[in-house]
Amino acid sequence: MRTERRSHWRREHGVCATTPYSPSASTIRTAPDGRPTPHTSPRTRTSPSVGPACRTERCSAPCLRFCRLRGAKRSSRTMPRGPSSAKRHAGETIPRRRTGPSTMRRYFTHFGLARDPFLDTADPEFFCETPRVRESMTRLESSIADGRGLVIVTGPVGAGKTSLSAALELSCLKDESVAFGKILDPAFGSETEMLIAIGRVFGLNLPPRSSASLKNALKNLFFDMGVLENHAIVLIIDEAQLLQPFGLEVLRLLLNYQVPEKKLLNVLLFGQPELTENIRAKQNVADRVDQWVELRPLDPGELAVLLAHRLHRAGLPEGQRIFSDEAMEGLVRASSGYPRRAIVLGHAAMVAAAESGAGGVFSEHLDEALRRTGAQPLPFVVVESTTPAADAAASPELPEPPTNGAPAEPRRGWWAGVLQRLFPSAAGERR
């Protein structure tokens, strides 16, 4: 009886049900031309733009869910239409207002560049191999090729560890004989969690179980990849100073998997200087280290070459300059040899110059960049040179004072000499 009352109520009020609805003759109205018209309840409204007259045009709120499940069209509501809705209903095209960063002029376009030269990301496109960086890269690649096992790369914040890691990752991905995996956050809570994560980066989904079974599964995986498929297996762990003591012990056990010709797993740990102390505290791990690579701040000449490389990779034509001699020298000095600090200051200085409408970056823009970023210049780490040629390049001779009463030639910074050697046809300052 209750079911019959519900069905009767649905038929009387035109509410959809899960079964097809067949209106009775009493619920159908007839138009003047003789065609049947749907029944319209006071709470709903039908519109010819919605679709053909059917039961879905008089759906009320309780049955909208069922109509959407069956893919039916909703009827238009009784809310008032605005001008945009009326135009859209009439078929007119309404232009959309463009908002957001797409309408803003990027600062580097003011200087004719195609890309942001000082974006603080590890983009391999902007990777610059200075002599010391090239030496570090060669040591890493040779250790991987020989299957030596564990390599430690340390350096202060902003010294270029992430850029070196990204360049090495790109080199490994291009080599089909290398199986590569990378862990960005090694702050694991347990040994099991770390083993599962290592298996996941190499495409092996391990269920949570005992650490002994997980290690045995990884050993079988490394044997298949390293021996049967003849791959060099490389695992890079970034921010390795976050590894707990049990994490270092896990790596020590995994490094025991080997064949007479090589280690099955090559582990490269990138971290801050405290990583060295953590590893030396575990003698059984320190004894397995094949290479200790320490990244130090760049000297002024290397940092100037790095900045010029980024500008030209961003689209600066050969023979043109954006930074004046004084601005470039001040930028290198203020960055204290750290690439990240130089990138941040260079970006802020170029933004300040673009806002002022200047054609180049000058010392006043660098002062504004220092004020905006709150950077405090640090003393350079002096690296002793090993060859007389390097000593001569590091300390250029100053011009002699005039003897015939002529005005003295303006003193040019060391940056001008570096730029002249790199780009002999370099133009002067642009304003």
PEHUHU-V631083 format. One record per run of one state. SS is the DSSP state (h for helix, s for strand, l for the rest). FROM is the first residue (numbers start at 1). TO is the last residue. If there is no record, write none. Layout:
ss = {SS | SS}
from = {FROM | FROM}
to = {TO | TO}
This chain:
ss = {l | h | l | h | l | s | l | s | l | h | l | h | l | h | l | h | l | h | l | h | l | h | l | s | l | h | l | s | l | h | l | h | l | s | l | h | l | h | l | s | l | s | l | s | l | h | l | h | l | s | l | h | l | s | l | h | l | h | l | s | l | h | l | h | l | h | l}
from = {1 | 2 | 14 | 25 | 28 | 29 | 31 | 36 | 38 | 55 | 59 | 61 | 70 | 83 | 90 | 101 | 104 | 107 | 112 | 124 | 127 | 131 | 147 | 150 | 156 | 161 | 175 | 178 | 184 | 191 | 202 | 211 | 229 | 232 | 238 | 240 | 243 | 245 | 255 | 258 | 260 | 262 | 264 | 265 | 272 | 274 | 281 | 283 | 287 | 289 | 296 | 300 | 314 | 323 | 324 | 325 | 336 | 339 | 357 | 361 | 362 | 363 | 374 | 388 | 395 | 414 | 423}
to = {1 | 13 | 24 | 27 | 28 | 30 | 35 | 37 | 54 | 58 | 60 | 69 | 82 | 89 | 100 | 103 | 106 | 111 | 123 | 126 | 130 | 146 | 149 | 155 | 160 | 174 | 177 | 183 | 190 | 201 | 210 | 228 | 231 | 237 | 239 | 242 | 244 | 254 | 257 | 259 | 261 | 263 | 264 | 271 | 273 | 280 | 282 | 286 | 288 | 295 | 299 | 313 | 322 | 323 | 324 | 335 | 338 | 356 | 360 | 361 | 362 | 373 | 387 | 394 | 413 | 422 | 431}
